[in-house]
Amino acid sequence: GVFQEIRKFSNLLKYSNDTTYKLYNPSKNLSVDEAMLNFRRFVSYRQYIANKKHAHRIKMYSLCEPTGLVLCLDFYMGHSKMNFEYAEIGHSGTVVFELLENYLYEGRSVFIDNYYSSIVLAQILYQKKTFVTGTIRKNRKGVKDLFNEIKLSPGQKFTKTIEGMVEICYWNDKKDIYILSTEFPSHFADSKNSRGTVSKKPLSVSSYNSFMGGVDASDQKICYYTPERKTYDCSKKIIFRIIDYMMINLYLMYSNYNSSEKLSLLEFRKRVVERLLE
């Protein structure tokens, strides 16, 4: 069953998360997002995503730095998580809480997308000295009534503040964008894209764009030299993915602490293998 599958990789997953916490003090800005692991064979916790080339996937939740360093990793195993102290935040909010467990009360900033974000979650994390910035769905509890009668033209914005701590900005940038923040105000500021073009955006939006891409950065590094092969054993595939993340973390830590010697990811992996074979 599911719990037998979990037992096969749970010790390695715990070791990876615990070791990263002991070895590395992350930057202030973190992000929570999901990643996917392709797996076609049926298992009860597999996700089906329509209109994708690889529609059958295992879902992972990651807490990352913008560089792609994974601080904490968890897997969706077919059942909803629930924080009984804060039941109103639901499964997605509980995922954020569990990933951030070791990093609360430190004045950090966490960036999340609209799957996780809610007013209640932002308020609770603010009380735990943790800032939140993220897109939010218009139909979330407490949001719909704030902007129900408002329609903006392109370039316009409208802001509401809730209990002096949570600011929600509704901005029309060709399409409607709703973003929540307990840290950044929504006044317009210059924002430069990857091509060097400068435009005016709410500060909360430009900050979100700057710090939200940690999971994508990590997955991009993994795809260069992944050891994954076709297998009918889902737990084996998960174990290889955890090892992949551990290797990327080691490479990023090495790069941070050894600025005098620049190694490519490939050269670093070769050196690790050589050392293991000694």
Phi, psi and omega in degrees: 000189183299317184292329174293321177297315182300321183299333183292331183234358186297322180294318178295318179298315179297318179299317180298311181296315182294319182293319177299318179297320182287324188272336194226130174258108188285170177288174183294322188265121181234164177221149175245129179204173179252151174232164183235145177240117184295132177200114188274329184293147184288128165222153189296336184259010177288143177259147174247124180239110184294156175065022175246148179301313175253090190281335184260121189215156170262130183269137176237147174249133184229141167254120189230158162275162177301335179290342184107359178289122184271114181277324181209137184229141176216159181242143173280121185246029172090005178222151182280141174274152179215127174267110187287340176285325180232066186298333185290346180277348175069191183296311185295320177294323178295323176302313179299315180301314183293321179293327183271001190311318183274359188236013177280164177062026181238008178072025181277164177245130178241135182249131185223159177262184190287352174291325185261329194284142174203159179298317182298315179299316180298319179295316181294316180292326177299320177294338178260026175057040178229123182276150180231136170223132180187157172294154182219144180285142181297331183270008175296151179303128178089350183261317187303317183292336182290327188237017188299322186259008188252131175229122185257154172270160180307132180095344181273157175219158178218135187235141173231139177247133184249119177053030174072004184234328184249119178252128178246124182251127173256116185230134178259109176239073189072324171226163183286132178234131176242124182225137184250142176206141171254008182235311189260133174287169185257017179293152182290140177216157178294136179226130182253129179272183185296340179268001178089003179284131181261133177218166179267126176221154171303140183302324179296324180290313181294325177293318177301315180297328183286326192244004187270351192268021185298316182294319178297320179296320179294313181296325178296319179293323180296320186292344180295315187222048183287139176273003185297139175226165178298134179205150175272353183262106184296320181298326178295320180294321178296318180299316178297324179292319177299316178298321176303311180297321178298320179294316178297317178300315179300318180297316181292321176297315179301317180295324179292319188267350181232068183291340182286334181240114180264120178244143170287161178300320180297313180296322178297316179298319178299318181294322178297315180298316180299319180294322179292332182274352181293000000 
